[in-house]
Amino acid sequence: MRLPSSLQDLANSEVVRFLRRPKSITRILSGVFSLIIFSSLLTDGYQNTTNSSQLHCVFNSNHMACSFTVIAGTLAFLTSMGFLALDAHEAWIVSPQLKMVFRLLDIILAALWAVTWFLGFCFLVNQWHHSSPKELLVGSGSAKAAITFTFFSIFAWIFQAYLAFQDLRSDIPVPYKRSLDESGIMLTSLSPLSTSSSVNLATSGPSSLTYSSSVLSPSVTAPKGPRLAMMPDS
């Protein structure tokens, strides 16, 4: 099945190619997971029980659990979208030092978010284990969704840190690369005549040196012709 020319041009555009990169897909997934986490608790995270009209957090009535999840999800979403925007303008970063700082910051933040979501997952599971979902009206589904996507976020941020580490390794300059390149240029710039002469000098012996010296000074080795003497008249 062949796509129309307009759709094929769209598929080959820079935007689509940028969004199809593994790093871009990982950042988008991390942002979507964070959006689901904090939006589910913002909508149904605080519910009243069947016996009371007072609002309580769905996680064992622990307001710290809901506040942590909402704040962490919002910050993680902003982090993912911010780094996605920086990736789109990465070509503008010309300085190698600034690019290395960007890679290191990406690795550090991704590792921190992976640890944060791991601790948050353990904390939410513990609080949900001690809560009573039967007393909630509609907050049970939101709590399960937050726990599920918190677990998915751990692996998304770990993979994001791995991709950032791979980019950092590819950007590290080789210390001796310039010297090796310069040596290669110097070797290739030698003419064949000078190369062959150096080889001949290295493999030649004393006889060849004598021969070359004789060639350079023909006046010394040139044979002298017979001299004509004038005889006196008798």
C-alpha positions as CSV (number, residue, x, y, z in Angstrom):
1,M,0.0,0.0,0.0
2,R,1.5,3.3,-1.1
3,L,0.8,6.4,0.8
4,P,-0.2,9.6,-1.0
5,S,2.4,12.2,-1.7
6,S,1.1,14.5,1.0
7,L,1.2,11.9,3.7
8,Q,4.6,10.6,2.5
9,D,6.0,14.1,2.8
10,L,4.5,14.5,6.2
11,A,6.1,11.2,7.3
12,N,9.5,12.3,6.0
13,S,9.2,15.7,7.7
14,E,11.7,16.8,10.4
15,V,8.9,17.0,13.0
16,V,7.8,13.4,12.5
17,R,11.3,12.1,12.4
18,F,12.0,14.0,15.6
19,L,9.0,12.5,17.3
20,R,9.9,9.0,16.1
21,R,13.2,9.0,18.0
22,P,13.4,6.7,21.0
23,K,14.3,9.6,23.3
24,S,11.3,11.6,22.1
25,I,9.0,8.7,22.5
26,T,10.3,8.1,26.0
27,R,9.9,11.7,27.0
28,I,6.3,11.8,25.7
29,L,5.4,8.6,27.5
30,S,6.9,9.9,30.7
31,G,4.9,13.1,30.3
32,V,1.7,11.2,29.6
33,F,2.2,8.9,32.6
34,S,2.8,11.9,34.9
35,L,-0.3,13.7,33.4
36,I,-2.5,10.7,34.2
37,I,-1.1,10.4,37.7
38,F,-1.7,13.9,38.9
39,S,-4.9,14.5,36.9
40,S,-6.6,11.3,38.3
41,L,-6.0,12.6,41.8
42,L,-7.0,16.1,41.1
43,T,-10.4,14.9,39.8
44,D,-11.2,12.1,42.2
45,G,-8.3,12.0,44.7
46,Y,-10.4,13.6,47.4
47,Q,-13.7,11.8,48.1
48,N,-16.1,11.7,50.9
49,T,-17.0,8.3,52.5
50,T,-20.5,6.8,52.5
51,N,-20.9,7.8,56.2
52,S,-19.6,11.4,56.0
53,S,-19.6,14.4,53.7
54,Q,-16.0,15.5,54.6
55,L,-13.4,15.1,51.8
56,H,-10.6,12.7,52.5
57,C,-7.7,11.5,50.4
58,V,-8.4,8.2,48.7
59,F,-5.1,6.8,50.1
60,N,-6.0,5.9,53.7
61,S,-7.2,9.5,54.2
62,N,-3.5,10.6,54.1
63,H,-3.4,14.0,52.6
64,M,0.4,13.8,52.2
65,A,0.0,10.9,49.8
66,C,-2.3,12.8,47.5
67,S,-0.3,16.0,47.8
68,F,2.9,14.2,47.0
69,T,1.4,12.5,44.0
70,V,-0.1,15.6,42.5
71,I,3.1,17.8,43.0
72,A,5.4,15.1,41.8
73,G,3.3,14.3,38.8
74,T,3.0,18.0,37.8
75,L,6.8,18.5,38.1
76,A,7.6,15.4,36.2
77,F,5.3,16.4,33.4
78,L,7.0,19.8,33.2
79,T,10.4,18.2,33.2
80,S,9.5,15.8,30.4
81,M,8.0,18.6,28.2
82,G,10.9,20.9,29.0
83,F,13.6,18.5,28.0
84,L,11.5,17.6,24.9
85,A,11.6,21.2,23.9
86,L,15.4,21.4,24.5
87,D,15.9,18.3,22.4
88,A,14.1,20.1,19.5
89,H,16.6,23.0,19.8
90,E,19.6,20.8,20.5
91,A,21.2,21.7,17.1
92,W,21.6,25.3,18.4
93,I,23.9,24.2,21.2
94,V,27.3,24.6,19.6
95,S,29.6,24.6,22.7
96,P,30.7,21.1,23.6
97,Q,30.9,22.0,27.3
98,L,27.3,23.3,27.3
99,K,26.2,20.1,25.5
100,M,27.9,17.9,28.1
101,V,26.3,19.9,30.9
102,F,22.9,19.3,29.2
103,R,23.6,15.5,29.0
104,L,24.7,15.3,32.7
105,L,21.6,17.3,33.8
106,D,19.4,14.9,31.8
107,I,21.0,11.9,33.4
108,I,20.8,13.2,36.9
109,L,17.2,14.4,36.7
110,A,16.1,11.1,35.0
111,A,17.8,9.1,37.8
112,L,16.2,11.2,40.5
113,W,12.7,10.9,39.0
114,A,13.2,7.1,38.7
115,V,14.0,6.9,42.4
116,T,11.2,9.3,43.3
117,W,8.6,7.3,41.5
118,F,9.9,4.1,43.0
119,L,9.5,5.5,46.5
120,G,6.2,7.0,45.6
121,F,5.0,3.6,44.3
122,C,5.9,1.9,47.5
123,F,4.3,4.7,49.5
124,L,1.0,4.6,47.5
125,V,0.8,0.8,47.6
126,N,1.3,0.9,51.4
127,Q,-1.4,3.5,51.9
128,W,-3.8,1.8,49.6
129,H,-3.3,-1.4,51.4
130,H,-4.4,0.2,54.6
131,S,-7.4,2.0,53.2
132,S,-10.9,0.7,52.7
133,P,-12.0,1.1,49.1
134,K,-15.5,0.0,49.9
135,E,-16.2,3.2,51.8
136,L,-15.2,5.4,48.8
137,L,-17.7,6.5,46.2
138,V,-15.8,6.8,42.9
139,G,-12.2,7.4,44.0
140,S,-11.1,3.7,43.8
141,G,-10.4,3.8,40.1
142,S,-8.4,7.0,40.3
143,A,-6.2,5.5,43.1
144,K,-5.5,2.4,41.1
145,A,-4.7,4.4,38.0
146,A,-2.2,6.5,39.9
147,I,-0.5,3.4,41.3
148,T,-0.4,1.7,37.9
149,F,1.2,4.6,36.1
150,T,3.5,5.4,38.9
151,F,4.9,1.9,38.4
152,F,5.2,2.5,34.6
153,S,7.0,5.8,35.2
154,I,9.9,4.1,37.0
155,F,10.9,2.2,33.9
156,A,10.2,5.1,31.6
157,W,12.6,7.4,33.5
158,I,15.2,4.6,33.8
159,F,15.2,4.1,30.1
160,Q,15.4,7.9,29.6
161,A,18.5,8.0,31.8
162,Y,20.0,5.2,29.8
163,L,19.5,7.0,26.5
164,A,21.0,10.2,28.0
165,F,24.0,8.2,29.1
166,Q,24.4,6.8,25.6
167,D,24.3,10.3,24.1
168,L,26.9,11.4,26.7
169,R,29.2,8.6,25.7
170,S,28.9,9.5,22.0
171,D,29.6,13.2,22.7
172,I,32.8,12.6,24.7
173,P,35.8,13.7,22.6
174,V,38.7,11.3,22.0
175,P,41.9,12.9,23.6
176,Y,44.2,11.8,20.9
177,K,42.0,12.1,18.0
178,R,43.4,15.4,16.8
179,S,47.0,14.2,17.1
180,L,46.2,11.0,15.2
181,D,44.5,13.0,12.4
182,E,47.4,15.3,12.1
183,S,49.8,12.4,11.9
184,G,47.8,10.8,9.2
185,I,47.7,14.0,7.2
186,M,51.5,14.4,7.5
187,L,52.1,10.8,6.4
188,T,49.7,11.1,3.4
189,S,51.3,14.4,2.4
190,L,54.7,12.8,1.8
191,S,55.6,12.4,-1.9
192,P,56.5,9.0,-3.3
193,L,60.0,10.2,-4.3
194,S,60.9,11.2,-0.8
195,T,59.5,8.0,0.6
196,S,61.5,5.8,-1.8
197,S,64.6,7.8,-1.2
198,S,64.3,7.3,2.5
199,V,63.9,3.6,2.0
200,N,66.9,3.4,-0.2
201,L,69.0,5.3,2.3
202,A,67.9,2.9,5.1
203,T,68.7,-0.2,3.1
204,S,71.8,1.0,1.3
205,G,75.3,0.0,2.4
206,P,78.7,1.7,2.2
207,S,79.1,0.7,-1.5
208,S,76.0,2.5,-2.5
209,L,77.1,5.6,-0.6
210,T,80.5,5.5,-2.5
211,Y,78.6,5.1,-5.8
212,S,76.4,8.1,-5.1
213,S,79.3,10.2,-4.1
214,S,81.1,9.3,-7.4
215,V,78.0,10.2,-9.3
216,L,77.7,13.6,-7.6
217,S,81.4,14.4,-8.4
218,P,82.1,13.3,-12.0
219,S,85.3,15.4,-12.2
220,V,87.0,13.2,-9.8
221,T,86.3,9.8,-11.4
222,A,86.3,10.9,-15.0
223,P,89.1,9.2,-17.0
224,K,91.7,11.5,-18.4
225,G,92.6,11.4,-22.1
226,P,96.2,11.1,-23.4
227,R,98.2,14.2,-23.6
228,L,99.9,15.2,-26.9
229,A,103.6,16.3,-26.6
230,M,105.1,18.6,-29.3
231,M,108.4,17.1,-30.7
232,P,111.1,19.6,-31.5
233,D,112.3,19.9,-35.1
234,S,115.6,18.3,-35.8
